[in-house]
Amino acid sequence: MARNIGSRYTAHQILGRGSAGTVWLGEGPEGPVAIKLLREDLASDQELVGRFVQERTALLGLDHPHVVAVRDLVVDGNDLALVMTLVRGTDLRTRLDRERRLAPEAAVAIIADVADGLAAAHKAQIVHRDVKPENILLDMEGPLGPGGAHPALLTDFGVAKLIDTPRRTKATKIIGTPDYLAPEIVEGLPPRAAVDIYALATVLYELLAGFTPFGGGHPGAVLRRHVTETVVPLPGIPEELWQLLVQCLAKAPASRLRASELAVRLRDLLPLLAGIPPLEVDEPGPEESEQAPAYDEQQYTPAADEPRRRGAVPLVPGSAPDSSRDTHTSMRVPAPDELAGGPLGTARAPRAPGRPRPGSARNKAASVRKRRITLGAAAVLLCAAVAVGGWLATGGGEGDGAPQDSENSAPASP
């Protein structure tokens, strides 16, 4: 059923639901639009409404070909909504779900577009804070780029910041999607532009490998990996691209590239990537057991058979609805002693079938068993050596007589 949003817009059809609200296909004075209607409890929060109005100028002023434009912000009674340009296409998560991984040339072309959009946002002092495939839209009506990639646009600017109010999230909580969170956010530091670069590099890794570098298993374990583990190399890509990925996934924010630099470097690599097929990388198996930080009691616990892939709020017709559990998730920041458990080695290393990856619970258990077997064998050998020594000491090696010393023994009496 259609509903009015303010005095200028009409929402006709639900496109998706998320933890922050519902996305509608709507109509405005200038034609079709996407309307993100925030939840009623958010709309009734006067502090959030005030922040919403304060962000209006910055969000409306963010105009870039690779950013989904915010056309209007509506505050009307219980309605709090962002009115955005409607993109005719799909989101990057849907394409990943269909193809699993992309050819390096197409993946880099998409990420370069998003880096351009982030550069414009960062110049305007806007940090996205939730860069992930669900928030990257592919314009199917735009011209094809390198590797047959459709133009990419970044959406959902400002939503994470709006929801992350002091009243709603305490200093010990963090906002974001676990797989893409920069280490400094996990450690409780304020988000700067570098967190978007880290998240975007994580998305690029996922496009190439088919899985995120630190994801999988309990979300608390994912957070710990961001801080303690190093990323596993990807076979089959040029060294220049790998070094770029490593730099943008650096634990120290100052070591990462700026968005504008990243976009230029990625486009410089495109000729080198032409014709390289999608990588053949086996996804690491799930963790059987791994210690993780405690959770907020409101955190969603997935069913055992629930797939690992995440949903999010699509802003385009035909996209899958959002699962709502990993978008703007609120969870406790791990304590320093929880994060300082020592490096776990290389994160989520691809492995041969049936073999545990380094650092996993299975690997640790196998190591313990191996050490026990080694120690047991050593104990058996030691006991055997002691027994042989005792036998020799009692004359077992010289017949029935006493041991003889060729140099120091006295001659026998006649």
Backbone hydrogen bonds, N-H to C=O, Kabsch-Sander energy under -0.5 kcal/mol:
donor,donor_aa,acceptor,acceptor_aa,energy
3,R,11,A,-2.0
5,I,9,Y,-2.8
6,G,4,N,-0.6
8,R,5,I,-0.6
9,Y,5,I,-1.3
10,T,27,E,-2.2
11,A,3,R,-3.3
12,H,10,T,-0.5
12,H,25,L,-2.8
13,Q,25,L,-1.5
15,L,23,V,-3.4
16,G,23,V,-1.5
18,G,21,G,-3.2
22,T,37,L,-2.5
23,V,16,G,-2.9
24,W,22,T,-0.5
24,W,35,I,-3.0
25,L,13,Q,-3.7
26,G,24,W,-0.7
26,G,33,V,-3.2
27,E,10,T,-2.3
28,G,31,G,-2.3
31,G,28,G,-1.7
33,V,26,G,-2.2
34,A,84,M,-2.8
35,I,24,W,-2.6
36,K,34,A,-0.5
36,K,82,L,-3.0
37,L,22,T,-3.0
37,L,35,I,-0.9
38,L,36,K,-0.7
38,L,80,L,-2.8
39,R,20,A,-2.2
43,A,39,R,-2.2
44,S,40,E,-1.7
45,D,42,L,-1.3
46,Q,44,S,-0.9
49,V,45,D,-2.4
50,G,46,Q,-2.1
51,R,47,E,-2.0
52,F,48,L,-2.9
53,V,49,V,-2.3
54,Q,50,G,-2.0
55,E,51,R,-2.0
56,R,53,V,-0.9
59,L,55,E,-2.7
60,L,56,R,-2.6
61,G,57,T,-1.5
62,L,59,L,-1.0
63,D,61,G,-1.3
64,H,62,L,-0.6
67,V,64,H,-1.8
68,V,154,L,-2.6
69,A,67,V,-0.6
70,V,59,L,-0.6
71,R,69,A,-0.7
71,R,83,V,-2.7
72,D,83,V,-1.6
74,V,81,A,-2.8
75,V,73,L,-0.5
76,D,79,D,-2.6
79,D,76,D,-2.4
80,L,78,N,-0.5
81,A,74,V,-2.2
82,L,36,K,-2.2
83,V,72,D,-3.0
83,V,81,A,-0.5
84,M,34,A,-3.5
84,M,82,L,-0.6
85,T,69,A,-2.1
86,L,32,P,-0.5
87,V,85,T,-0.6
87,V,315,L,-0.5
88,R,86,L,-0.5
89,G,87,V,-1.2
90,T,138,L,-1.4
92,L,133,P,-1.0
92,L,136,I,-2.8
93,R,133,P,-0.9
95,R,91,D,-1.4
96,L,92,L,-2.5
97,D,93,R,-2.8
98,R,94,T,-1.5
99,E,95,R,-2.8
100,R,96,L,-3.2
101,R,99,E,-2.3
102,L,207,L,-2.8
105,E,273,L,-0.5
107,A,103,A,-2.5
108,V,104,P,-2.6
109,A,105,E,-2.0
110,I,106,A,-2.1
111,I,107,A,-2.2
112,A,108,V,-2.3
113,D,109,A,-1.7
114,V,110,I,-2.0
115,A,111,I,-2.5
116,D,112,A,-1.9
117,G,113,D,-1.9
118,L,114,V,-2.6
119,A,115,A,-2.3
120,A,116,D,-1.7
121,A,117,G,-1.9
122,H,118,L,-3.3
123,K,119,A,-1.8
124,A,120,A,-1.2
125,Q,122,H,-1.6
126,I,121,A,-2.6
127,V,125,Q,-0.5
135,N,132,K,-1.6
136,I,133,P,-1.5
137,L,135,N,-0.5
137,L,153,L,-3.2
138,L,90,T,-3.7
139,D,137,L,-0.6
139,D,151,P,-2.7
140,M,88,R,-1.6
140,M,138,L,-1.0
141,E,88,R,-0.7
142,G,139,D,-1.3
145,G,149,A,-3.5
148,G,145,G,-1.9
149,A,146,P,-1.1
153,L,137,L,-2.7
154,L,66,H,-2.3
155,T,135,N,-2.7
159,V,156,D,-1.1
160,A,156,D,-0.5
162,L,158,G,-2.2
163,I,159,V,-2.2
164,D,160,A,-1.9
165,T,163,I,-2.3
169,T,165,T,-2.6
173,K,170,K,-1.8
174,I,331,M,-1.6
176,G,329,T,-0.6
180,Y,177,T,-2.0
181,L,178,P,-1.4
185,I,182,A,-1.0
186,V,182,A,-1.6
187,E,183,P,-1.9
188,G,185,I,-1.7
189,L,184,E,-2.9
195,V,192,R,-1.7
196,D,192,R,-0.5
196,D,193,A,-1.2
197,I,193,A,-1.0
198,Y,194,A,-2.1
199,A,195,V,-2.1
200,L,196,D,-2.4
201,A,197,I,-2.4
202,T,198,Y,-1.9
203,V,199,A,-2.0
204,L,200,L,-2.2
205,Y,201,A,-2.5
206,E,202,T,-2.2
207,L,203,V,-2.5
208,L,204,L,-1.9
209,A,205,Y,-3.1
210,G,206,E,-2.4
221,A,218,H,-0.9
222,V,218,H,-1.7
223,L,219,P,-2.1
224,R,220,G,-1.7
225,R,221,A,-2.2
226,H,222,V,-1.7
227,V,223,L,-1.0
227,V,224,R,-0.6
228,T,224,R,-2.3
229,E,225,R,-2.4
230,T,345,G,-1.4
232,V,347,A,-0.6
237,I,234,L,-0.8
241,L,238,P,-0.5
242,W,238,P,-1.9
243,Q,239,E,-2.6
244,L,240,E,-1.5
245,L,241,L,-2.1
246,V,242,W,-2.7
247,Q,243,Q,-2.1
248,C,244,L,-1.9
249,L,245,L,-1.3
250,A,247,Q,-1.1
255,S,252,A,-1.6
256,R,253,P,-1.4
262,L,258,R,-2.6
263,A,259,A,-2.4
264,V,260,S,-1.7
265,R,261,E,-2.6
266,L,262,L,-2.6
267,R,263,A,-2.0
268,D,264,V,-1.8
269,L,265,R,-1.0
269,L,266,L,-0.7
270,L,266,L,-0.6
270,L,267,R,-0.6
272,L,269,L,-0.8
273,L,269,L,-1.0
273,L,270,L,-1.1
274,A,270,L,-0.8
274,A,271,P,-0.6
276,I,273,L,-2.0
281,V,279,L,-0.8
299,Q,296,D,-2.1
306,E,303,A,-1.6
319,S,316,V,-1.3
322,D,17,R,-0.9
328,H,326,D,-0.6
329,T,176,G,-1.6
329,T,326,D,-0.5
331,M,174,I,-1.1
331,M,329,T,-0.6
333,V,172,T,-2.5
338,E,335,A,-0.9
339,L,335,A,-1.6
340,A,336,P,-1.3
347,A,230,T,-3.5
349,A,346,T,-0.8
355,R,352,A,-2.0
360,S,357,R,-1.9
364,K,360,S,-2.5
365,A,361,A,-2.6
366,A,362,R,-2.5
367,S,363,N,-2.1
368,V,364,K,-2.3
369,R,365,A,-2.3
370,K,366,A,-2.3
371,R,367,S,-2.4
372,R,368,V,-2.3
373,I,369,R,-2.4
374,T,370,K,-2.3
375,L,371,R,-2.7
376,G,372,R,-2.5
377,A,373,I,-2.4
378,A,374,T,-2.3
379,A,375,L,-2.3
380,V,376,G,-2.0
381,L,377,A,-2.3
382,L,378,A,-2.4
383,C,379,A,-2.4
384,A,380,V,-2.2
385,A,381,L,-2.5
386,V,382,L,-2.4
387,A,383,C,-2.2
388,V,384,A,-2.3
389,G,385,A,-2.3
390,G,386,V,-2.2
391,W,387,A,-2.1
392,L,388,V,-2.4
393,A,389,G,-2.4
394,T,390,G,-1.4
395,G,392,L,-1.8
396,G,391,W,-2.3
398,E,395,G,-1.6
401,G,398,E,-0.8
406,S,404,Q,-0.6
409,S,405,D,-1.9
